């Protein structure tokens, strides 16, 4: 997608990353991240989830950690912290549109979609360099946001996407 098309669709503009910043997670966070990622990978292997869907599900730990870090960053405004907090709470809550307790790792898709919509909203107020600083995913964070938003309807359906957007509108 070209830069002009991204702007028209209200998506973040993906630019090449000029410098990769290695982020060291505190041991407690690393353990949580590793456990969550291992659990998701085991679910994917066990259930034979297709590669495309698996790629989206595997974004969950990276997005969760990013949002948690943004909540703690003093450079992030109160409104953006509230949006990040809402997304983190949705991740943690057992009550959501695709509950993991009943459908396993595929239930993380709505969490991933809500997270990227929250990040898009956060990026309206927070410099992208701050968001990139906290991102430890393999792909460019703005590219991830664009990719997930573009595929959201196909991943969970228009009705669920509309409900997820509505959650953020109320915030």
C-alpha positions as CSV (number, residue, x, y, z in Angstrom):
1,X,0.0,0.0,0.0
2,X,1.5,3.4,-1.0
3,X,1.8,6.3,1.4
4,X,-1.0,8.3,-0.1
5,X,-3.4,5.3,0.0
6,X,-2.5,4.8,3.7
7,X,-3.3,8.4,4.5
8,X,-6.6,8.2,2.6
9,X,-7.6,5.1,4.5
10,X,-6.6,6.7,7.9
11,X,-3.9,4.1,8.4
12,X,-0.4,4.8,9.8
13,X,2.2,5.6,7.1
14,X,4.8,2.8,7.1
15,X,8.3,4.1,6.6
16,X,11.5,2.0,6.7
17,X,13.0,1.6,10.1
18,X,16.2,3.5,10.3
19,X,17.5,2.0,13.5
20,X,16.5,-1.1,15.4
21,X,16.6,-0.5,19.2
22,X,17.1,-3.7,21.2
23,X,14.8,-3.8,24.1
24,X,15.6,-5.8,27.2
25,X,12.5,-6.9,29.1
26,X,12.7,-7.1,32.9
27,X,12.8,-10.8,34.0
28,X,9.2,-10.8,35.3
29,X,7.9,-9.5,32.0
30,X,10.1,-11.8,30.0
31,X,8.8,-14.8,31.8
32,X,5.2,-13.7,31.1
33,X,6.0,-13.0,27.5
34,X,7.8,-16.3,27.0
35,X,5.0,-18.3,28.7
36,X,2.2,-16.6,26.6
37,X,4.2,-17.0,23.4
38,X,4.9,-20.7,24.2
39,X,1.3,-21.3,25.0
40,X,0.2,-19.7,21.7
41,X,2.8,-21.7,19.7
42,X,1.7,-24.9,21.3
43,X,-2.0,-24.2,20.5
44,X,-1.0,-23.5,16.9
45,X,0.9,-26.7,16.5
46,X,-1.8,-28.8,18.3
47,X,-4.7,-27.4,16.4
48,X,-3.0,-27.0,13.0
49,X,-3.9,-23.3,12.7
50,X,-3.2,-22.1,9.2
51,X,0.0,-20.0,8.8
52,X,-1.8,-16.7,8.0
53,X,-4.1,-16.9,11.1
54,X,-1.1,-18.1,13.2
55,X,0.9,-15.0,12.2
56,X,-1.9,-12.7,13.6
57,X,-2.3,-14.7,16.8
58,X,1.4,-14.6,17.5
59,X,1.2,-10.8,17.5
60,X,-0.7,-10.9,20.8
61,X,2.3,-11.1,23.2
62,X,4.1,-8.3,21.4
63,X,1.0,-6.0,21.4
64,X,0.2,-6.7,25.0
65,X,3.8,-5.8,26.1
66,X,3.8,-2.7,23.9
67,X,0.5,-1.4,25.4
68,X,1.7,-2.2,28.9
69,X,4.9,-0.3,28.3
70,X,3.0,2.7,26.9
71,X,0.9,2.8,30.0
72,X,4.0,3.2,32.1
73,X,5.8,5.7,29.9
74,X,5.8,9.2,31.3
75,X,5.9,10.7,27.8
76,X,2.5,9.3,27.0
77,X,-0.5,11.4,27.9
78,X,-3.3,10.4,30.2
79,X,-5.8,9.9,27.4
80,X,-3.5,7.6,25.5
81,X,-2.6,5.7,28.7
82,X,-6.3,5.2,29.2
83,X,-6.7,3.8,25.7
84,X,-3.7,1.5,26.3
85,X,-5.2,0.4,29.6
86,X,-8.5,-0.4,28.0
87,X,-6.8,-2.6,25.5
88,X,-4.7,-4.3,28.2
89,X,-7.8,-4.9,30.3
90,X,-9.5,-6.4,27.3
91,X,-6.6,-8.8,26.9
92,X,-6.8,-9.9,30.5
93,X,-10.6,-10.1,30.7
94,X,-12.1,-13.5,30.3
95,X,-15.2,-11.8,28.9
96,X,-14.7,-10.8,25.3
97,X,-16.2,-11.4,21.8
98,X,-13.9,-14.5,21.1
99,X,-13.2,-15.9,24.6
100,X,-9.9,-17.9,24.7
101,X,-11.3,-20.1,27.4
102,X,-13.8,-21.6,25.0
103,X,-12.0,-21.5,21.6
104,X,-8.3,-21.4,22.5
105,X,-5.7,-19.2,20.9
106,X,-7.9,-18.2,18.0
107,X,-9.8,-16.2,20.6
108,X,-6.8,-13.8,20.7
109,X,-7.8,-12.4,17.3
110,X,-10.3,-9.9,18.7
111,X,-7.7,-8.8,21.3
112,X,-5.1,-8.3,18.5
113,X,-7.6,-6.2,16.5
114,X,-8.7,-4.1,19.4
115,X,-5.1,-3.5,20.3
116,X,-4.2,-2.2,16.8
117,X,-7.2,0.1,16.7
118,X,-6.1,1.4,20.2
119,X,-2.6,1.9,18.9
120,X,-3.9,3.8,15.9
121,X,-5.7,6.1,18.2
122,X,-2.7,6.4,20.5
123,X,-0.5,7.3,17.5
124,X,-2.7,10.4,17.0
125,X,-1.2,11.8,20.2
126,X,2.1,10.0,20.8
127,X,5.1,10.3,18.6
128,X,5.7,7.2,16.6
129,X,9.3,7.0,17.8
130,X,8.0,6.4,21.4
131,X,5.8,3.6,20.1
132,X,8.6,2.1,18.1
133,X,10.9,2.3,21.2
134,X,8.6,0.0,23.1
135,X,7.9,-2.5,20.3
136,X,9.8,-5.8,20.3
137,X,8.0,-7.5,17.5
138,X,9.8,-8.7,14.4
139,X,7.8,-6.6,11.9
140,X,7.6,-2.8,11.8
141,X,4.9,-1.9,14.3
142,X,3.2,0.6,11.8
143,X,3.2,-2.2,9.2
144,X,1.6,-4.5,11.7
145,X,-1.2,-2.0,12.5
146,X,-1.9,-1.5,8.8
147,X,-1.9,-5.2,8.0
148,X,-4.2,-6.1,10.9
149,X,-6.7,-3.3,10.2
150,X,-6.7,-4.2,6.5
151,X,-7.5,-7.9,7.4
152,X,-9.7,-7.3,10.4
153,X,-13.0,-8.0,8.7
154,X,-11.7,-11.3,7.2
155,X,-10.3,-12.4,10.5
156,X,-13.3,-12.0,12.8
157,X,-16.1,-10.5,10.7
158,X,-17.5,-7.1,10.3
159,X,-19.9,-7.3,13.3
160,X,-17.2,-8.0,15.8
161,X,-14.9,-5.4,14.3
162,X,-17.7,-2.8,14.6
163,X,-18.2,-3.8,18.2
164,X,-14.5,-3.5,18.9
165,X,-14.4,0.0,17.4
166,X,-17.4,0.9,19.5
167,X,-15.5,-0.1,22.7
168,X,-12.8,2.4,21.8
169,X,-15.3,5.1,20.8
170,X,-16.8,5.0,24.3
171,X,-13.3,5.6,25.8
